[in-house]
Amino acid sequence: ELMNFVNVEYNSDVQWVKLQKVPLIIHYPGLKNGETISTIGGQIDILPTIANLMDFEVPFALGKDLLNTNRGYAVLRNGTVITDDYIYIAERDEMYSTATNKLIKSKKYENDVKNLLKQLKVSDLILEKEALKYIGNYRKGR
């Protein structure tokens, strides 16, 4: 249905991933001029970004501040990794150039993908083991 809506013929999983981009719009009181920042990110990055804008310290947050990072990336629930340079499709263990949609046969980004997927595992473990309550107690000195 999405392909029909945007009048695009489906021809690849890479195209599908690219079509799922959703803008994050933040209204900040007192900001007079809007700004477009094209950093790739995910929902996990919203807390660090908003906390920075509000000058809050969140030492145990996962994710990155989208306004102050040198690198944009997102790790999706299915293990797909999206960066400025490549899109890794976990279901097929294949990597494609973000710019050209062409298959990357080099192992150049293999370690990068492994490191980014660790973030997904950490997030899952925190939820599965209900670790947030322990982090909160640690912060209170208990």
N, CA, C and O atoms as a GROMACS GRO file, in nm:
protein
  568
    1GLU      N    1   0.081  -0.119   0.000
    1GLU     CA    2   0.000   0.000   0.000
    1GLU      C    3   0.086   0.126   0.000
    1GLU      O    4   0.052   0.223  -0.067
    2LEU      N    5   0.197   0.124   0.076
    2LEU     CA    6   0.285   0.241   0.079
    2LEU      C    7   0.340   0.270  -0.059
    2LEU      O    8   0.346   0.386  -0.101
    3MET      N    9   0.380   0.166  -0.130
    3MET     CA   10   0.435   0.185  -0.264
    3MET      C   11   0.332   0.250  -0.357
    3MET      O   12   0.366   0.338  -0.436
    4ASN      N   13   0.207   0.207  -0.348
    4ASN     CA   14   0.102   0.269  -0.429
    4ASN      C   15   0.080   0.414  -0.390
    4ASN      O   16   0.062   0.500  -0.476
    5PHE      N   17   0.083   0.441  -0.260
    5PHE     CA   18   0.059   0.576  -0.211
    5PHE      C   19   0.164   0.674  -0.262
    5PHE      O   20   0.131   0.786  -0.302
    6VAL      N   21   0.291   0.632  -0.261
    6VAL     CA   22   0.398   0.721  -0.308
    6VAL      C   23   0.427   0.702  -0.456
    6VAL      O   24   0.521   0.761  -0.510
    7ASN      N   25   0.345   0.618  -0.521
    7ASN     CA   26   0.356   0.595  -0.665
    7ASN      C   27   0.494   0.543  -0.704
    7ASN      O   28   0.557   0.593  -0.798
    8VAL      N   29   0.541   0.442  -0.631
    8VAL     CA   30   0.670   0.381  -0.657
    8VAL      C   31   0.649   0.231  -0.674
    8VAL      O   32   0.573   0.170  -0.598
    9GLU      N   33   0.715   0.174  -0.772
    9GLU     CA   34   0.707   0.030  -0.792
    9GLU      C   35   0.809  -0.038  -0.702
    9GLU      O   36   0.927   0.000  -0.702
   10TYR      N   37   0.765  -0.137  -0.624
   10TYR     CA   38   0.855  -0.207  -0.533
   10TYR      C   39   0.954  -0.291  -0.612
   10TYR      O   40   0.915  -0.369  -0.698
   11ASN      N   41   1.082  -0.274  -0.582
   11ASN     CA   42   1.181  -0.358  -0.648
   11ASN      C   43   1.296  -0.401  -0.558
   11ASN      O   44   1.383  -0.475  -0.602
   12SER      N   45   1.298  -0.357  -0.433
   12SER     CA   46   1.406  -0.403  -0.347
   12SER      C   47   1.377  -0.373  -0.200
   12SER      O   48   1.303  -0.280  -0.167
   13ASP      N   49   1.437  -0.453  -0.113
   13ASP     CA   50   1.425  -0.430   0.030
   13ASP      C   51   1.494  -0.300   0.071
   13ASP      O   52   1.452  -0.235   0.166
   14VAL      N   53   1.598  -0.263  -0.001
   14VAL     CA   54   1.669  -0.138   0.028
   14VAL      C   55   1.576  -0.020   0.004
   14VAL      O   56   1.569   0.073   0.084
   15GLN      N   57   1.504  -0.025  -0.105
   15GLN     CA   58   1.408   0.081  -0.136
   15GLN      C   59   1.302   0.088  -0.026
   15GLN      O   60   1.263   0.197   0.016
   16TRP      N   61   1.255  -0.027   0.020
   16TRP     CA   62   1.154  -0.033   0.126
   16TRP      C   63   1.206   0.033   0.253
   16TRP      O   64   1.134   0.110   0.317
   17VAL      N   65   1.331   0.002   0.291
   17VAL     CA   66   1.391   0.062   0.411
   17VAL      C   67   1.398   0.214   0.396
   17VAL      O   68   1.364   0.287   0.489
   18LYS      N   69   1.441   0.261   0.281
   18LYS     CA   70   1.453   0.405   0.259
   18LYS      C   71   1.318   0.476   0.265
   18LYS      O   72   1.310   0.591   0.307
   19LEU      N   73   1.212   0.408   0.224
   19LEU     CA   74   1.079   0.470   0.225
   19LEU      C   75   1.020   0.479   0.365
   19LEU      O   76   0.916   0.543   0.384
   20GLN      N   77   1.081   0.416   0.463
   20GLN     CA   78   1.026   0.417   0.597
   20GLN      C   79   1.083   0.528   0.685
   20GLN      O   80   1.063   0.528   0.806
   21LYS      N   81   1.152   0.624   0.624
   21LYS     CA   82   1.203   0.737   0.700
   21LYS      C   83   1.086   0.820   0.752
   21LYS      O   84   0.990   0.846   0.680
   22VAL      N   85   1.096   0.861   0.877
   22VAL     CA   86   0.993   0.944   0.940
   22VAL      C   87   1.063   1.065   1.001
   22VAL      O   88   1.161   1.049   1.073
   23PRO      N   89   1.014   1.185   0.973
   23PRO     CA   90   1.080   1.303   1.031
   23PRO      C   91   1.052   1.315   1.181
   23PRO      O   92   0.945   1.279   1.229
   24LEU      N   93   1.148   1.366   1.252
   24LEU     CA   94   1.132   1.401   1.393
   24LEU      C   95   1.125   1.553   1.398
   24LEU      O   96   1.220   1.621   1.359
   25ILE      N   97   1.014   1.605   1.445
   25ILE     CA   98   0.996   1.750   1.453
   25ILE      C   99   0.994   1.789   1.600
   25ILE      O  100   0.914   1.737   1.678
   26ILE      N  101   1.082   1.880   1.636
   26ILE     CA  102   1.092   1.926   1.775
   26ILE      C  103   1.064   2.075   1.777
   26ILE      O  104   1.126   2.152   1.705
   27HIS      N  105   0.969   2.115   1.860
   27HIS     CA  106   0.942   2.257   1.880
   27HIS      C  107   1.012   2.298   2.009
   27HIS      O  108   0.989   2.241   2.115
   28TYR      N  109   1.097   2.397   1.998
   28TYR     CA  110   1.174   2.443   2.112
   28TYR      C  111   1.138   2.588   2.139
   28TYR      O  112   1.165   2.674   2.055
   29PRO      N  113   1.077   2.619   2.253
   29PRO     CA  114   1.037   2.757   2.282
   29PRO      C  115   1.154   2.854   2.271
   29PRO      O  116   1.263   2.828   2.322
   30GLY      N  117   1.129   2.965   2.206
   30GLY     CA  118   1.232   3.067   2.192
   30GLY      C  119   1.316   3.053   2.066
   30GLY      O  120   1.389   3.145   2.030
   31LEU      N  121   1.307   2.940   2.000
   31LEU     CA  122   1.383   2.920   1.877
   31LEU      C  123   1.311   2.992   1.764
   31LEU      O  124   1.196   2.961   1.733
   32LYS      N  125   1.378   3.088   1.702
   32LYS     CA  126   1.312   3.172   1.601
   32LYS      C  127   1.322   3.114   1.461
   32LYS      O  128   1.226   3.123   1.384
   33ASN      N  129   1.432   3.058   1.428
   33ASN     CA  130   1.451   3.003   1.293
   33ASN      C  131   1.456   2.852   1.299
   33ASN      O  132   1.530   2.793   1.378
   34GLY      N  133   1.376   2.791   1.215
   34GLY     CA  134   1.378   2.645   1.208
   34GLY      C  135   1.505   2.596   1.144
   34GLY      O  136   1.577   2.672   1.078
   35GLU      N  137   1.533   2.471   1.162
   35GLU     CA  138   1.654   2.412   1.108
   35GLU      C  139   1.624   2.269   1.068
   35GLU      O  140   1.549   2.199   1.136
   36THR      N  141   1.682   2.226   0.958
   36THR     CA  142   1.669   2.088   0.915
   36THR      C  143   1.802   2.019   0.938
   36THR      O  144   1.906   2.062   0.888
   37ILE      N  145   1.798   1.912   1.014
   37ILE     CA  146   1.917   1.831   1.040
   37ILE      C  147   1.886   1.693   0.986
   37ILE      O  148   1.786   1.632   1.025
   38SER      N  149   1.970   1.642   0.900
   38SER     CA  150   1.941   1.517   0.830
   38SER      C  151   2.014   1.397   0.888
   38SER      O  152   2.048   1.304   0.816
   39THR      N  153   2.039   1.398   1.017
   39THR     CA  154   2.109   1.289   1.083
   39THR      C  155   2.017   1.167   1.093
   39THR      O  156   1.902   1.178   1.136
   40ILE      N  157   2.069   1.052   1.053
   40ILE     CA  158   1.993   0.927   1.066
   40ILE      C  159   1.988   0.888   1.213
   40ILE      O  160   2.090   0.890   1.282
   41GLY      N  161   1.869   0.854   1.260
   41GLY     CA  162   1.854   0.814   1.399
   41GLY      C  163   1.731   0.728   1.417
   41GLY      O  164   1.658   0.700   1.322
   42GLY      N  165   1.710   0.687   1.540
   42GLY     CA  166   1.595   0.604   1.574
   42GLY      C  167   1.528   0.655   1.700
   42GLY      O  168   1.572   0.754   1.759
   43GLN      N  169   1.422   0.588   1.741
   43GLN     CA  170   1.349   0.629   1.861
   43GLN      C  171   1.438   0.631   1.984
   43GLN      O  172   1.416   0.711   2.075
   44ILE      N  173   1.536   0.546   1.986
   44ILE     CA  174   1.627   0.537   2.101
   44ILE      C  175   1.707   0.666   2.120
   44ILE      O  176   1.761   0.691   2.228
   45ASP      N  177   1.715   0.748   2.015
   45ASP     CA  178   1.792   0.872   2.019
   45ASP      C  179   1.712   0.993   2.066
   45ASP      O  180   1.769   1.100   2.087
   46ILE      N  181   1.582   0.977   2.084
   46ILE     CA  182   1.499   1.092   2.121
   46ILE      C  183   1.532   1.142   2.262
   46ILE      O  184   1.548   1.263   2.282
   47LEU      N  185   1.543   1.052   2.360
   47LEU     CA  186   1.574   1.095   2.497
   47LEU      C  187   1.705   1.174   2.505
   47LEU      O  188   1.705   1.284   2.559
   48PRO      N  189   1.817   1.123   2.454
   48PRO     CA  190   1.940   1.201   2.465
   48PRO      C  191   1.932   1.336   2.393
   48PRO      O  192   1.992   1.434   2.437
   49THR      N  193   1.857   1.341   2.284
   49THR     CA  194   1.844   1.466   2.208
   49THR      C  195   1.764   1.569   2.287
   49THR      O  196   1.807   1.684   2.302
   50ILE      N  197   1.648   1.529   2.338
   50ILE     CA  198   1.563   1.620   2.416
   50ILE      C  199   1.633   1.660   2.546
   50ILE      O  200   1.627   1.776   2.587
   51ALA      N  201   1.698   1.564   2.611
   51ALA     CA  202   1.770   1.594   2.736
   51ALA      C  203   1.876   1.700   2.712
   51ALA      O  204   1.892   1.790   2.795
   52ASN      N  205   1.948   1.692   2.602
   52ASN     CA  206   2.049   1.793   2.571
   52ASN      C  207   1.984   1.930   2.552
   52ASN      O  208   2.035   2.029   2.604
   53LEU      N  209   1.874   1.935   2.479
   53LEU     CA  210   1.806   2.063   2.457
   53LEU      C  211   1.761   2.126   2.589
   53LEU      O  212   1.759   2.248   2.603
   54MET      N  213   1.723   2.042   2.684
   54MET     CA  214   1.674   2.091   2.813
   54MET      C  215   1.785   2.102   2.917
   54MET      O  216   1.760   2.137   3.033
   55ASP      N  217   1.907   2.072   2.876
   55ASP     CA  218   2.024   2.077   2.963
   55ASP      C  219   2.010   1.981   3.082
   55ASP      O  220   2.051   2.013   3.194
   56PHE      N  221   1.953   1.863   3.056
   56PHE     CA  222   1.943   1.757   3.156
   56PHE      C  223   2.058   1.660   3.136
   56PHE      O  224   2.100   1.634   3.023
   57GLU      N  225   2.108   1.607   3.245
   57GLU     CA  226   2.211   1.505   3.237
   57GLU      C  227   2.145   1.368   3.250
   57GLU      O  228   2.075   1.342   3.348
   58VAL      N  229   2.167   1.281   3.154
   58VAL     CA  230   2.113   1.145   3.158
   58VAL      C  231   2.228   1.047   3.132
   58VAL      O  232   2.246   1.001   3.019
   59PRO      N  233   2.305   1.015   3.237
   59PRO     CA  234   2.425   0.934   3.218
   59PRO      C  235   2.399   0.790   3.176
   59PRO      O  236   2.490   0.724   3.125
   60PHE      N  237   2.277   0.738   3.197
   60PHE     CA  238   2.251   0.598   3.166
   60PHE      C  239   2.165   0.580   3.043
   60PHE      O  240   2.113   0.470   3.021
   61ALA      N  241   2.147   0.681   2.962
   61ALA     CA  242   2.061   0.671   2.844
   61ALA      C  243   2.131   0.596   2.731
   61ALA      O  244   2.251   0.611   2.710
   62LEU      N  245   2.053   0.518   2.660
   62LEU     CA  246   2.102   0.458   2.537
   62LEU      C  247   2.075   0.558   2.425
   62LEU      O  248   1.997   0.652   2.444
   63GLY      N  249   2.137   0.540   2.312
   63GLY     CA  250   2.115   0.629   2.200
   63GLY      C  251   2.214   0.744   2.198
   63GLY      O  252   2.305   0.752   2.280
   64LYS      N  253   2.193   0.833   2.101
   64LYS     CA  254   2.284   0.946   2.082
   64LYS      C  255   2.204   1.075   2.068
   64LYS      O  256   2.088   1.073   2.029
   65ASP      N  257   2.267   1.185   2.100
   65ASP     CA  258   2.208   1.317   2.081
   65ASP      C  259   2.217   1.349   1.932
   65ASP      O  260   2.326   1.370   1.880
   66LEU      N  261   2.105   1.353   1.865
   66LEU     CA  262   2.103   1.372   1.720
   66LEU      C  263   2.155   1.509   1.677
   66LEU      O  264   2.192   1.528   1.561
   67LEU      N  265   2.159   1.605   1.769
   67LEU     CA  266   2.206   1.739   1.736
   67LEU      C  267   2.356   1.754   1.754
   67LEU      O  268   2.415   1.851   1.706
   68ASN      N  269   2.418   1.658   1.821
   68ASN     CA  270   2.561   1.667   1.850
   68ASN      C  271   2.630   1.534   1.827
   68ASN      O  272   2.692   1.477   1.917
   69THR      N  273   2.620   1.486   1.707
   69THR     CA  274   2.688   1.360   1.674
   69THR      C  275   2.757   1.376   1.539
   69THR      O  276   2.712   1.451   1.453
   70ASN      N  277   2.865   1.305   1.523
   70ASN     CA  278   2.937   1.306   1.396
   70ASN      C  279   2.886   1.200   1.301
   70ASN      O  280   2.925   1.195   1.184
   71ARG      N  281   2.799   1.113   1.353
   71ARG     CA  282   2.759   0.997   1.273
   71ARG      C  283   2.613   0.963   1.294
   71ARG      O  284   2.566   0.950   1.407
   72GLY      N  285   2.542   0.949   1.185
   72GLY     CA  286   2.403   0.909   1.193
   72GLY      C  287   2.388   0.761   1.161
   72GLY      O  288   2.451   0.710   1.069
   73TYR      N  289   2.305   0.694   1.239
   73TYR     CA  290   2.275   0.553   1.213
   73TYR      C  291   2.148   0.515   1.289
   73TYR      O  292   2.109   0.582   1.385
   74ALA      N  293   2.086   0.408   1.245
   74ALA     CA  294   1.971   0.352   1.315
   74ALA      C  295   1.981   0.200   1.307
   74ALA      O  296   2.018   0.145   1.204
   75VAL      N  297   1.946   0.136   1.416
   75VAL     CA  298   1.940  -0.010   1.421
   75VAL      C  299   1.794  -0.046   1.442
   75VAL      O  300   1.735  -0.012   1.544
   76LEU      N  301   1.736  -0.115   1.346
   76LEU     CA  302   1.594  -0.150   1.353
   76LEU      C  303   1.574  -0.279   1.431
   76LEU      O  304   1.667  -0.356   1.451
   77ARG      N  305   1.452  -0.302   1.475
   77ARG     CA  306   1.419  -0.419   1.556
   77ARG      C  307   1.455  -0.550   1.486
   77ARG      O  308   1.490  -0.647   1.553
   78ASN      N  309   1.447  -0.553   1.355
   78ASN     CA  310   1.477  -0.678   1.283
   78ASN      C  311   1.626  -0.695   1.255
   78ASN      O  312   1.665  -0.790   1.186
   79GLY      N  313   1.710  -0.606   1.308
   79GLY     CA  314   1.855  -0.617   1.288
   79GLY      C  315   1.907  -0.541   1.168
   79GLY      O  316   2.027  -0.540   1.145
   80THR      N  317   1.819  -0.479   1.093
   80THR     CA  318   1.864  -0.395   0.981
   80THR      C  319   1.938  -0.275   1.037
   80THR      O  320   1.893  -0.214   1.135
   81VAL      N  321   2.050  -0.240   0.976
   81VAL     CA  322   2.130  -0.126   1.018
   81VAL      C  323   2.134  -0.026   0.903
   81VAL      O  324   2.162  -0.062   0.789
   82ILE      N  325   2.106   0.100   0.935
   82ILE     CA  326   2.106   0.205   0.833
   82ILE      C  327   2.209   0.310   0.875
   82ILE      O  328   2.203   0.362   0.987
   83THR      N  329   2.302   0.342   0.786
   83THR     CA  330   2.399   0.448   0.812
   83THR      C  331   2.405   0.538   0.689
   83THR      O  332   2.336   0.514   0.590
   84ASP      N  333   2.488   0.640   0.697
   84ASP     CA  334   2.507   0.728   0.582
   84ASP      C  335   2.574   0.654   0.467
   84ASP      O  336   2.558   0.691   0.350
   85ASP      N  337   2.651   0.550   0.498
   85ASP     CA  338   2.728   0.479   0.397
   85ASP      C  339   2.663   0.350   0.346
   85ASP      O  340   2.676   0.316   0.228
   86TYR      N  341   2.594   0.280   0.434
   86TYR     CA  342   2.540   0.150   0.394
   86TYR      C  343   2.408   0.118   0.464
   86TYR      O  344   2.372   0.178   0.565
   87ILE      N  345   2.338   0.022   0.406
   87ILE     CA  346   2.218  -0.037   0.466
   87ILE      C  347   2.244  -0.187   0.474
   87ILE      O  348   2.266  -0.253   0.372
   88TYR      N  349   2.242  -0.240   0.596
   88TYR     CA  350   2.262  -0.383   0.617
   88TYR      C  351   2.125  -0.447   0.635
   88TYR      O  352   2.052  -0.412   0.728
   89ILE      N  353   2.090  -0.542   0.548
   89ILE     CA  354   1.964  -0.614   0.556
   89ILE      C  355   1.992  -0.745   0.630
   89ILE      O  356   2.048  -0.839   0.572
   90ALA      N  357   1.953  -0.752   0.756
   90ALA     CA  358   1.987  -0.866   0.842
   90ALA      C  359   1.925  -0.996   0.792
   90ALA      O  360   1.989  -1.101   0.799
   91GLU      N  361   1.803  -0.990   0.741
   91GLU     CA  362   1.734  -1.112   0.696
   91GLU      C  363   1.812  -1.187   0.590
   91GLU      O  364   1.803  -1.310   0.580
   92ARG      N  365   1.888  -1.114   0.510
   92ARG     CA  366   1.964  -1.179   0.402
   92ARG      C  367   2.115  -1.170   0.425
   92ARG      O  368   2.193  -1.220   0.344
   93ASP      N  369   2.155  -1.106   0.535
   93ASP     CA  370   2.297  -1.085   0.563
   93ASP      C  371   2.366  -1.020   0.443
   93ASP      O  372   2.472  -1.065   0.399
   94GLU      N  373   2.304  -0.914   0.392
   94GLU     CA  374   2.358  -0.841   0.277
   94GLU      C  375   2.368  -0.693   0.309
   94GLU      O  376   2.291  -0.639   0.388
   95MET      N  377   2.466  -0.630   0.246
   95MET     CA  378   2.491  -0.488   0.268
   95MET      C  379   2.486  -0.414   0.135
   95MET      O  380   2.537  -0.461   0.034
   96TYR      N  381   2.422  -0.296   0.138
   96TYR     CA  382   2.405  -0.217   0.017
   96TYR      C  383   2.453  -0.074   0.041
   96TYR      O  384   2.446  -0.023   0.153
   97SER      N  385   2.500  -0.012  -0.064
   97SER     CA  386   2.540   0.128  -0.057
   97SER      C  387   2.415   0.214  -0.039
   97SER      O  388   2.317   0.197  -0.111
   98THR      N  389   2.419   0.305   0.056
   98THR     CA  390   2.307   0.396   0.076
   98THR      C  391   2.290   0.487  -0.045
   98THR      O  392   2.178   0.520  -0.083
   99ALA      N  393   2.400   0.527  -0.106
   99ALA     CA  394   2.395   0.620  -0.218
   99ALA      C  395   2.346   0.556  -0.348
   99ALA      O  396   2.270   0.617  -0.423
  100THR      N  397   2.390   0.431  -0.374
  100THR     CA  398   2.362   0.370  -0.504
  100THR      C  399   2.265   0.252  -0.500
  100THR      O  400   2.218   0.208  -0.604
  101ASN      N  401   2.235   0.202  -0.381
  101ASN     CA  402   2.153   0.081  -0.363
  101ASN      C  403   2.220  -0.045  -0.416
  101ASN      O  404   2.155  -0.150  -0.425
  102LYS      N  405   2.348  -0.038  -0.450
  102LYS     CA  406   2.418  -0.155  -0.503
  102LYS      C  407   2.476  -0.239  -0.390
  102LYS      O  408   2.518  -0.187  -0.286
  103LEU      N  409   2.479  -0.370  -0.413
  103LEU     CA  410   2.533  -0.465  -0.318
  103LEU      C  411   2.680  -0.435  -0.291
  103LEU      O  412   2.758  -0.413  -0.384
  104ILE      N  413   2.718  -0.435  -0.164
  104ILE     CA  414   2.858  -0.417  -0.124
  104ILE      C  415   2.912  -0.556  -0.092
  104ILE      O  416   2.865  -0.621   0.001
  105LYS      N  417   3.010  -0.600  -0.167
  105LYS     CA  418   3.065  -0.734  -0.147
  105LYS      C  419   3.184  -0.733  -0.052
  105LYS      O  420   3.227  -0.839  -0.006
  106SER      N  421   3.237  -0.617  -0.023
  106SER     CA  422   3.351  -0.602   0.066
  106SER      C  423   3.309  -0.627   0.212
  106SER      O  424   3.193  -0.608   0.247
  107LYS      N  425   3.402  -0.668   0.293
  107LYS     CA  426   3.378  -0.690   0.437
  107LYS      C  427   3.412  -0.563   0.516
  107LYS      O  428   3.425  -0.568   0.639
  108LYS      N  429   3.427  -0.452   0.447
  108LYS     CA  430   3.471  -0.325   0.505
  108LYS      C  431   3.392  -0.284   0.629
  108LYS      O  432   3.450  -0.234   0.726
  109TYR      N  433   3.261  -0.303   0.629
  109TYR     CA  434   3.176  -0.256   0.738
  109TYR      C  435   3.131  -0.366   0.834
  109TYR      O  436   3.047  -0.342   0.921
  110GLU      N  437   3.186  -0.484   0.820
  110GLU     CA  438   3.142  -0.598   0.899
  110GLU      C  439   3.152  -0.573   1.050
  110GLU      O  440   3.057  -0.599   1.123
  111ASN      N  441   3.266  -0.523   1.097
  111ASN     CA  442   3.284  -0.496   1.240
  111ASN      C  443   3.192  -0.384   1.287
  111ASN      O  444   3.142  -0.387   1.400
  112ASP      N  445   3.170  -0.287   1.202
  112ASP     CA  446   3.081  -0.177   1.234
  112ASP      C  447   2.939  -0.229   1.260
  112ASP      O  448   2.875  -0.189   1.357
  113VAL      N  449   2.891  -0.317   1.174
  113VAL     CA  450   2.758  -0.376   1.190
  113VAL      C  451   2.751  -0.453   1.322
  113VAL      O  452   2.653  -0.439   1.396
  114LYS      N  453   2.852  -0.533   1.351
  114LYS     CA  454   2.853  -0.610   1.476
  114LYS      C  455   2.844  -0.519   1.598
  114LYS      O  456   2.769  -0.547   1.692
  115ASN      N  457   2.920  -0.410   1.596
  115ASN     CA  458   2.918  -0.316   1.708
  115ASN      C  459   2.782  -0.247   1.722
  115ASN      O  460   2.734  -0.229   1.834
  116LEU      N  461   2.722  -0.209   1.611
  116LEU     CA  462   2.592  -0.144   1.617
  116LEU      C  463   2.483  -0.240   1.663
  116LEU      O  464   2.391  -0.201   1.735
  117LEU      N  465   2.492  -0.366   1.622
  117LEU     CA  466   2.393  -0.466   1.664
  117LEU      C  467   2.403  -0.496   1.814
  117LEU      O  468   2.305  -0.540   1.874
  118LYS      N  469   2.520  -0.472   1.874
  118LYS     CA  470   2.534  -0.490   2.019
  118LYS      C  471   2.441  -0.395   2.093
  118LYS      O  472   2.391  -0.428   2.200
  119GLN      N  473   2.418  -0.276   2.037
  119GLN     CA  474   2.328  -0.181   2.101
  119GLN      C  475   2.186  -0.237   2.109
  119GLN      O  476   2.116  -0.217   2.208
  120LEU      N  477   2.145  -0.306   2.005
  120LEU     CA  478   2.013  -0.368   2.005
  120LEU      C  479   2.005  -0.477   2.112
  120LEU      O  480   1.905  -0.489   2.182
  121LYS      N  481   2.113  -0.555   2.125
  121LYS     CA  482   2.116  -0.660   2.227
  121LYS      C  483   2.112  -0.602   2.368
  121LYS      O  484   2.042  -0.654   2.455
  122VAL      N  485   2.185  -0.494   2.390
  122VAL     CA  486   2.184  -0.429   2.522
  122VAL      C  487   2.044  -0.377   2.554
  122VAL      O  488   1.994  -0.397   2.665
  123SER      N  489   1.982  -0.313   2.459
  123SER     CA  490   1.846  -0.262   2.477
  123SER      C  491   1.750  -0.376   2.511
  123SER      O  492   1.668  -0.364   2.602
  124ASP      N  493   1.760  -0.485   2.437
  124ASP     CA  494   1.674  -0.601   2.463
  124ASP      C  495   1.697  -0.658   2.603
  124ASP      O  496   1.601  -0.691   2.673
  125LEU      N  497   1.823  -0.670   2.643
  125LEU     CA  498   1.855  -0.724   2.775
  125LEU      C  499   1.799  -0.635   2.887
  125LEU      O  500   1.748  -0.686   2.987
  126ILE      N  501   1.809  -0.505   2.870
  126ILE     CA  502   1.755  -0.413   2.970
  126ILE      C  503   1.606  -0.436   2.988
  126ILE      O  504   1.555  -0.438   3.100
  127LEU      N  505   1.536  -0.454   2.877
  127LEU     CA  506   1.392  -0.477   2.884
  127LEU      C  507   1.359  -0.616   2.938
  127LEU      O  508   1.272  -0.630   3.024
  128GLU      N  509   1.427  -0.718   2.888
  128GLU     CA  510   1.399  -0.856   2.930
  128GLU      C  511   1.427  -0.879   3.078
  128GLU      O  512   1.352  -0.950   3.146
  129LYS      N  513   1.533  -0.820   3.128
  129LYS     CA  514   1.573  -0.840   3.267
  129LYS      C  515   1.519  -0.732   3.360
  129LYS      O  516   1.552  -0.729   3.479
  130GLU      N  517   1.436  -0.643   3.306
  130GLU     CA  518   1.379  -0.533   3.383
  130GLU      C  519   1.488  -0.455   3.457
  130GLU      O  520   1.474  -0.423   3.575
  131ALA      N  521   1.595  -0.427   3.387
  131ALA     CA  522   1.712  -0.365   3.448
  131ALA      C  523   1.694  -0.218   3.481
  131ALA      O  524   1.773  -0.163   3.559
  132LEU      N  525   1.595  -0.153   3.426
  132LEU     CA  526   1.576  -0.010   3.455
  132LEU      C  527   1.554   0.015   3.603
  132LEU      O  528   1.600   0.117   3.656
  133LYS      N  529   1.485  -0.075   3.671
  133LYS     CA  530   1.462  -0.055   3.815
  133LYS      C  531   1.593  -0.063   3.892
  133LYS      O  532   1.609   0.004   3.994
  134TYR      N  533   1.687  -0.143   3.846
  134TYR     CA  534   1.816  -0.153   3.913
  134TYR      C  535   1.902  -0.031   3.885
  134TYR      O  536   1.975   0.016   3.972
  135ILE      N  537   1.893   0.021   3.763
  135ILE     CA  538   1.967   0.142   3.730
  135ILE      C  539   1.916   0.257   3.814
  135ILE      O  540   1.995   0.336   3.866
  136GLY      N  541   1.784   0.267   3.830
  136GLY     CA  542   1.725   0.372   3.914
  136GLY      C  543   1.771   0.362   4.058
  136GLY      O  544   1.801   0.463   4.121
  137ASN      N  545   1.777   0.240   4.112
  137ASN     CA  546   1.824   0.220   4.249
  137ASN      C  547   1.971   0.254   4.262
  137ASN      O  548   2.013   0.308   4.365
  138TYR      N  549   2.050   0.225   4.161
  138TYR     CA  550   2.192   0.258   4.162
  138TYR      C  551   2.210   0.409   4.173
  138TYR      O  552   2.295   0.458   4.248
  139ARG      N  553   2.129   0.482   4.097
  139ARG     CA  554   2.137   0.629   4.098
  139ARG      C  555   2.100   0.686   4.235
  139ARG      O  556   2.152   0.791   4.273
  140LYS      N  557   2.013   0.619   4.307
  140LYS     CA  558   1.969   0.668   4.438
  140LYS      C  559   2.064   0.624   4.550
  140LYS      O  560   2.045   0.660   4.666
  141GLY      N  561   2.165   0.546   4.515
  141GLY     CA  562   2.262   0.500   4.613
  141GLY      C  563   2.218   0.380   4.694
  141GLY      O  564   2.267   0.357   4.804
  142ARG      N  565   2.125   0.302   4.640
  142ARG     CA  566   2.076   0.183   4.712
  142ARG      C  567   2.150   0.059   4.674
  142ARG      O  568   2.121  -0.049   4.726
   0.00000   0.00000   0.00000
